[in-house]
Amino acid sequence: MMSQFEPEETSIERERAILEEIQKNPKLHHNALIKLMVPKYMAKTTFEKTKNHMLEKNVLSVTIVGNKKFYKITEDYQKKSLQLVERISHENYQHIQHEIKRIKDYHHKDVNEKISLYSQLLRELLLTDNRFTLLDSIKNPKKTLYKDEHLSIQEMISKVFQMIEDDQDYNLIYPVVMKRVEVDTKNNFKYFE
């Protein structure tokens, strides 16, 4: 798994290097692959962590022949990854619906707790909506397949803002929550700068 301090670009380069070597050399077993990768692309422990992360995410699959492991890029990865995104999107969507229904009155909470709660709900709603948009775009770019989900998310976002507006600490909460939403949005577009 990637360290919180490791630049994402470095992680992507390492994953790409492993995928390229596996694609070029499909008959290499685990130890032979390590000899190819280390130290040219990364350290041995970094290779192991990156490879394990890719196995966890089903980007790679492993076959054991005798006492040797052989790796390959997972067949139908695009289909499987879309199924995973769809499953995660629906699970998050249902979880957020449940959380918003569960919120009755947070007026008794500390201002920082309310800011954290509202910010997290908005972050999750926006991320889930983006996932549904991704699925719409890949499956059928001329039709909105998740129209009901998009509309429901829009209504939940409105409800969160209504809760903020109705809060006695509105003047303290709203600016901070909006700043956090703005920061999240800027971070999502940093690659285009």
C-alpha positions as CSV (number, residue, x, y, z in Angstrom):
1,M,0.0,0.0,0.0
2,M,1.2,3.5,-0.8
3,S,2.5,5.5,2.1
4,Q,0.7,8.8,2.8
5,F,4.0,10.6,2.2
6,E,4.8,8.8,-1.1
7,P,4.0,10.9,-4.2
8,E,1.2,9.3,-6.2
9,E,3.2,9.7,-9.4
10,T,6.0,7.4,-7.9
11,S,3.5,4.7,-7.0
12,I,1.9,4.9,-10.5
13,E,5.4,4.6,-12.1
14,R,6.2,1.5,-10.1
15,E,2.8,-0.1,-10.9
16,R,3.4,0.6,-14.6
17,A,6.9,-0.8,-14.5
18,I,5.6,-4.1,-12.9
19,L,2.8,-4.3,-15.5
20,E,5.2,-3.7,-18.4
21,E,7.7,-6.4,-17.2
22,I,4.9,-8.9,-16.6
23,Q,3.4,-8.2,-20.1
24,K,6.8,-8.5,-21.8
25,N,7.9,-11.5,-19.8
26,P,4.8,-13.6,-18.9
27,K,6.8,-16.8,-18.3
28,L,9.0,-15.2,-15.5
29,H,8.4,-16.6,-12.1
30,H,8.4,-14.5,-8.9
31,N,12.2,-14.5,-8.2
32,A,13.1,-13.9,-11.8
33,L,10.7,-10.9,-11.9
34,I,12.4,-9.6,-8.8
35,K,15.8,-9.9,-10.4
36,L,14.5,-7.8,-13.4
37,M,12.8,-5.2,-11.2
38,V,15.3,-4.7,-8.4
39,P,17.2,-2.3,-8.1
40,K,16.5,-1.0,-11.7
41,Y,13.0,0.3,-10.8
42,M,12.6,-0.1,-7.0
43,A,13.8,-1.8,-3.8
44,K,12.7,-5.4,-3.1
45,T,10.4,-4.4,-0.2
46,T,8.8,-1.7,-2.4
47,F,8.3,-4.3,-5.2
48,E,6.7,-6.7,-2.8
49,K,4.4,-3.9,-1.4
50,T,3.4,-2.7,-4.8
51,K,2.8,-6.2,-6.2
52,N,0.7,-7.1,-3.1
53,H,-1.3,-3.9,-3.5
54,M,-1.9,-4.8,-7.2
55,L,-3.0,-8.3,-6.2
56,E,-5.4,-6.9,-3.6
57,K,-6.9,-4.7,-6.2
58,N,-7.2,-7.6,-8.7
59,V,-5.0,-5.8,-11.2
60,L,-2.7,-8.8,-11.1
61,S,-3.6,-12.5,-10.6
62,V,-1.2,-15.2,-9.6
63,T,-0.8,-18.8,-10.7
64,I,1.2,-21.3,-8.7
65,V,3.0,-24.0,-10.7
66,G,5.0,-26.3,-8.4
67,N,6.7,-24.0,-5.9
68,K,6.8,-21.1,-8.3
69,K,4.5,-18.1,-8.6
70,F,3.7,-16.6,-12.0
71,Y,1.9,-13.3,-12.4
72,K,-0.3,-12.0,-15.1
73,I,-2.5,-9.0,-15.7
74,T,-6.0,-10.0,-14.7
75,E,-8.2,-11.0,-17.6
76,D,-11.3,-8.8,-18.1
77,Y,-9.8,-6.3,-15.7
78,Q,-11.9,-3.5,-17.2
79,K,-15.2,-5.3,-16.7
80,K,-14.2,-6.5,-13.2
81,S,-13.0,-3.0,-12.2
82,L,-16.3,-1.4,-13.4
83,Q,-18.2,-4.0,-11.4
84,L,-16.1,-3.1,-8.3
85,V,-16.7,0.6,-8.8
86,E,-20.4,0.0,-9.2
87,R,-20.6,-2.2,-6.1
88,I,-18.6,0.4,-4.0
89,S,-20.7,3.2,-5.4
90,H,-24.0,1.5,-4.4
91,E,-22.6,0.5,-1.0
92,N,-21.5,4.1,-0.3
93,Y,-24.8,5.4,-1.6
94,Q,-26.8,3.2,0.7
95,H,-24.5,4.0,3.7
96,I,-24.8,7.8,3.1
97,Q,-28.6,7.5,2.8
98,H,-28.6,5.6,6.1
99,E,-26.4,8.2,7.8
100,I,-28.5,11.1,6.7
101,K,-31.7,9.4,7.9
102,R,-30.0,8.7,11.2
103,I,-29.1,12.4,11.7
104,K,-31.9,13.9,13.7
105,D,-30.4,16.7,15.7
106,Y,-26.7,17.5,15.9
107,H,-27.3,20.9,17.5
108,H,-26.0,19.6,20.8
109,K,-22.6,18.6,19.3
110,D,-19.4,20.6,19.4
111,V,-18.9,23.0,16.5
112,N,-15.8,21.1,15.4
113,E,-17.7,17.8,15.4
114,K,-20.5,19.4,13.3
115,I,-18.0,20.8,10.8
116,S,-16.3,17.4,10.5
117,L,-19.6,15.6,10.1
118,Y,-21.0,17.9,7.5
119,S,-17.7,18.0,5.6
120,Q,-17.4,14.2,5.6
121,L,-21.0,13.8,4.4
122,L,-20.5,16.3,1.5
123,R,-17.1,14.7,0.6
124,E,-18.7,11.2,0.5
125,L,-21.8,12.5,-1.5
126,L,-19.6,14.2,-4.1
127,L,-17.3,11.2,-4.4
128,T,-20.2,8.8,-4.8
129,D,-21.8,11.0,-7.4
130,N,-18.5,11.2,-9.3
131,R,-18.3,7.4,-9.3
132,F,-21.8,7.2,-10.8
133,T,-20.9,9.8,-13.4
134,L,-17.8,7.7,-14.3
135,L,-19.9,4.6,-14.7
136,D,-22.5,6.6,-16.8
137,S,-19.7,7.9,-19.0
138,I,-18.0,4.5,-19.6
139,K,-21.2,2.4,-20.0
140,N,-23.2,4.8,-22.2
141,P,-22.0,8.4,-22.6
142,K,-25.2,9.5,-24.3
143,K,-27.5,8.4,-21.5
144,T,-27.7,8.9,-17.7
145,L,-28.1,5.3,-16.4
146,Y,-27.9,6.4,-12.7
147,K,-30.4,9.2,-12.9
148,D,-32.3,8.2,-9.7
149,E,-29.0,8.0,-7.8
150,H,-27.8,11.4,-9.1
151,L,-31.1,13.0,-8.2
152,S,-31.1,11.4,-4.7
153,I,-27.5,12.6,-4.1
154,Q,-28.5,16.1,-5.1
155,E,-31.4,16.0,-2.6
156,M,-29.1,14.7,0.1
157,I,-26.5,17.5,-0.6
158,S,-29.4,20.0,-0.3
159,K,-30.5,18.4,3.0
160,V,-26.9,18.6,4.4
161,F,-26.8,22.3,3.5
162,Q,-30.3,22.8,5.0
163,M,-29.0,21.2,8.3
164,I,-26.1,23.6,8.2
165,E,-28.3,26.5,7.6
166,D,-30.7,25.6,10.4
167,D,-27.8,25.1,12.8
168,Q,-27.4,27.8,15.6
169,D,-23.7,27.8,14.7
170,Y,-24.3,28.4,11.0
171,N,-21.9,31.4,10.8
172,L,-19.1,29.3,12.1
173,I,-19.9,26.1,10.3
174,Y,-20.8,27.2,6.8
175,P,-17.5,29.1,5.9
176,V,-15.3,26.2,7.1
177,V,-17.3,23.5,5.4
178,M,-17.3,25.5,2.1
179,K,-13.6,26.0,2.4
180,R,-13.1,22.3,2.8
181,V,-15.3,21.5,-0.2
182,E,-13.3,24.1,-2.2
183,V,-10.0,22.5,-1.1
184,D,-11.3,19.0,-2.1
185,T,-12.3,20.3,-5.5
186,K,-8.9,22.0,-6.0
187,N,-7.1,18.8,-5.0
188,N,-9.1,16.8,-7.5
189,F,-8.0,19.2,-10.4
190,K,-4.4,19.6,-9.4
191,Y,-3.4,17.2,-12.2
192,F,-4.6,19.7,-14.8
193,E,-2.6,22.7,-13.6
